């Protein structure tokens, strides 16, 4: 969910974190956004000889439902001793994640970019509005991706913030047809078309790695329903596997968190509500930290 308490409009991305914000999430978890629009890690790690790591993704990368120091980028920074920039944004689709990765990589020159995603981020590329906010989208024209909907038009709020927050909590619980009926989500592409767009976006990430010399890593994560619904799990894993396989075929590094999370006695307990809790984030950070030397190597090394 893309709650607007720490967000501002962005002409390219639709919305982005508000630089200099300090406040609290819906359940009181502290959120601090630095002057560059990154969520604060709480650490003071320097870039070091191995360079900065940039983390991008949706709410699980941003760290919805946990405090600044309990996100997986913050915990990875502490474990690795390397500076980790948390560029995650709640509610993003895979298209917005890639666009933000490109922008931040050009500005901050990381040595590694970790792109976190869940299967639902694929569906989100089919929308021109998500969570009540307009967003960019991609079309496939002449066998290539074409960015559409930019500059993204801003929707001016017509209700006070307290009422918007209440409506947000109601709308997010509705089934997709009703969300679209009320304009909370608005489709641009038919259901299922997002897969082709995302596979092309993975090619774009490979181009980013080649052009800017930063190692790109795709990090697959999972929603809590995966651990209690076998049919849901099968669908999520299939969609996720297609993205990871395409990334691997292009020489990108991949990390699938499913086997490690599944090894836990009660994987569903690693979530607050819809998002990974501090312990779950610690597991993800530990997995990444242990594999950093391997992930940093390019295929020809």
N, C-alpha and C positions, 0 to 999 in steps of 0.2 A: 504494500500500500504506500502511496506517495502522499503522506500527510504534508500539509503546506506550512507547518510551523517553522521549518528551517530552510524553506526553498524560495528561490526567486525565478522570474521568467528568464528564459534564454532563447535567443532567436534561432540558434542552430539545434539545440537539444530539446527544446520545449520548456525545460526547467532544470535547475542545478542548485546545489547547496549555496546558502547565503553566506558569503565571506564575513568572518568576524562574529558569527552567531554563537551565542551561549545560552543554553536553556535546558529544557527537559522534555522527554517524549511522553506519550500518553500515560504510561505507568510510572513516570518519575525517573526513568533512566536518563543520566546526564548526556547531553550532546554539545560538543564544542567543535565549531568549524573555524579553521584558521584563515588567515588573510588570503590564501590562494584557493580557498574552496575545498580543502581536504578536511576530512574528519580527524580530529586530534587523536594521536595514539597514546599520549601520556608519557612517552619515552623521549629520550634525547639522543638517540643513536645517530652517529655520523654516517655519511655515505660510505666511507672506507674504500679500500682498493677495489672491492667487488662492485661498487656502484649502488645506486638507489634502485629499489624495487617499487614499481607502480602497481597498485591493485585497483582494478576496475570491476564493475559488476552492478548487481541490483541490491535489494535490501539486505541480503545475507552478507554481502561484502561491506556495505555501509555499516551494518551492525544494528539493525532494527531490534528493539526489545532488550538490548544490553548497553551498558555504559561504555564510555570512550575506550577504556583500557581493556575491555573484554571482547572486542571484535577480533576476528582472526588476523587482520593485518597488524593490529597492535600487538597481539601475542606473538606473531611471527617476527616482528621487530625485536622483541625482547629475547626470543629464543636464538635468533640468527645474529644479533648484534649489528644488523644492517638497517639502514633507514628504509622504512616502508611507508609510502604515501597512500593513504586510503581515499581513493577516488570513486568509491562506490556511491550509488544514488538509488534510494528506494523507488521501486516501481518501474525501473527502466526495462525496456525491451532490448533484445540483442542488438538491434540496429542502433539504439541510443548508446549502448555500451561501447560499440565499436567506434562510433563518432567521438565519444568522449576520450577513448583510448588514443585516438589519432591526435586530438587536440592537446591532451596532456603530455603525450610523448614528445611532440614537437617543442613544447614549452619547457619541459623539465629533464629531458634526455636521460631517462632511466636505462639501466643496463638490462633490466628484465621487466616485462609487463605480464602480470597474472590476470587473466580474464575469467572471472567467476560467472557461472550461469546455472540456471535451472531450466528444465524442459519448458516451463510456462513462458520463458523469455522468447521462445520461438513463436508461440501464438501471438505474443505482444507485437511482433513485427507486422502483423496483419492489420493493425489499428492505426488510425490517425488521431485518435483521442483515447487516453488511458487515465483512469482515476480522476476524470473530470478535467484533465489538462490536455491541450493540443500537443501533438508531437510530430516530428518528421517521419517520413516513411520512404521506403525504396520500392521502385518499380523495376522490372527487368525489361529493357528495351534494346533491341539489336544485340542480344546475347550479352548484355552487360547491365550492371546495376545503375540506376539513375535516381539520385536523391530528389525527393519531392516534398512539397509542403513547407519550404523554407523561403524567407524567414517565417518561423512558426508564429502564427497570430496569437496574441495573448488574450485570454478570456478574463475580462474584468469581473471580479466578484460582485455579486448583487446582494449578498447577505453578509451579516456580521460574522466574524471568525468563529464565535461560539456556536452559531447555528450551522455554519459550514462543517465544523468538526462533528456535530451530531449527525448531520446528513451523511457525512463520509462513512461513519460507522454503520449506518443503516444500509447504504448503497453497496458497500463492499461485501455484505452478507447475502445479497440478492443473487439469484441464478443469472447466468450471462444474458439470456433473452431480456430480462427485466432491466439489467444494467444498461443494455443497449437502448431499450425503450425510453429510459430516462436520460439518455445522452451521457451516461457516466463513462461508457466505452463506446467508440464509434468505429465501425469497420471500414477499411479501405480495400482489403483483399478478401476473397472467399476463404473459408476455413480450410486449412491444409496447405495453403500457398506459402506460408511462412517458412516451411522447411527449405524450399528452393532458395529463398532469399537468404536464409541463415547460412546455407552452404556456400553461397557466393560471398557472404560477409566474412566467412572463415578464410576464403581466398584473399580477401582484402587485408586481413590480419597478417597473412603470410607476406603480402606485399609490404606491409608496415615493417615487419622484421627485416626484410631484405633491404628496404630503402634507408632505414634509420639505424640498423645494426643493433637493435635491442632484441633479446630473446623473448619470444611470446609463448606463454604457457596457458593452455585452456584448463580450467579447474571446474569439474562437474560436481554440483551439489544437489541435494534432494529435499523435497518437501516432506513434512512429517507423515502425510498419508501413505507414503511409500512403505512405511514400516507396519502398517495395519491393514492394507488393502492390496492383495496380490495382483488383482487385475490392473489397478492403478499403477502399481510398481512395475509391472511388465510393460505398460505403455510408456511410462516415464523413462525407463531404462533403454527401451528401443530408440526413442527419439534422441536421448542423450548420446547413445552409442554412435548414431549416424554422424552427429557433429564431431565427436572425438575421433572417429575413424577418418573423417575428411581432413581434420587437422593433422593427424599422424601421416596421412598420405602426402601432405604438403611439407612435411618435415618439421611441423610445430610440435612442441612438447605438450603432453597431456597428463593430467592427474584426475583419476576417478575416485571420489571419496567413498563410493558405495561399499567396497569390500571392507574398508577400515571401520566404517560406521556399523556395518552389519555384524562385525565381530563383537560389538558391545552386547552385553546380556539383554539390555532394553534400549534399543536405539531410539525409540519414540520418546524416551525420557531426556534426550539431548536437545529438546526444544522447549521454548517458553510457551508460546501459543503457535504461531505460524513460522517462527524463526528459531534458528539454532541458539542455544543458551551459551553461557560462558564456557562450560565444560566441553560442549560440542565444538565451539570455536577453538578451544585448546587442542582438541584432537586434530582438527584441520591444520592448525598452525604447526603442530608437531610433525604431521605427515609431510607438509611442505618443507619445513626446516631440514628434516632428514634427507630429503631428496634434492635440495638446492644444488649441490655440486653436479649431480647427474642432469638436472633440468637445465643448467646453465650451458651445457655442452651442445654445440650445434651438431647436426647429423654427420658432418664430415670430420669431426674431431675424434 
